[in-house]
Amino acid sequence: MAPPSNTLCVAALMLAGALSVPAGATPSPEPAVQARLEREARDFMLDWERQDIASIAARLAPGFLFAGPQGFRTRTETLEALGHCKVAGFSLDSFRMRTISAGSAILAYRIHRDMVCGGHRVLGETLNTDAFVKIGRAWEILFTSEIASPTPHGGG
């Protein structure tokens, strides 16, 4: 597994590529790729809801890194943390995608979830950004960031 610092550098470069588009221009998302990545995000949440950690592990790239309110987590730490939280229901909306290359893209979206971790309800609504890389025929998540949503569900 790549050290987290290398993973973070790759994710930062991908994000910088997405944000370096000249003013007034946006990279045109490929509808088929965006639909596939939206499905990947939904399937990840379904796997989490079912506590299918093996399927989640298959969705995460070997050098995966998570950045959220509790700090940074490696792939192993993320998989362990997901096993301690129970998702009772969720919805995803407000998808935005930026293509970085033929084999990489960033998908941003809002998640509303009913979740309990350690007996406490946590982060009911978040804005997530996933950096996906295509490895063989599969799209895997290399990096995820999560922040509390600043707007009520259904807005913006």
URLIN-V53717 format. One record per helix or strand of 3 or more residues. SS is the DSSP state (@ for helix, = for strand). FROM is the first residue (numbers start at 1). LEN is the number of residues. If there is no record, write none. Layout:
# URLIN-V53717
ss=SS from=FROM len=LEN
ss=SS from=FROM len=LEN
This chain:
# URLIN-V53717
ss=@ from=4 len=16
ss=@ from=31 len=19
ss=@ from=53 len=7
ss== from=60 len=9
ss== from=71 len=4
ss=@ from=75 len=8
ss== from=85 len=17
ss== from=104 len=14
ss== from=125 len=11
ss== from=138 len=11
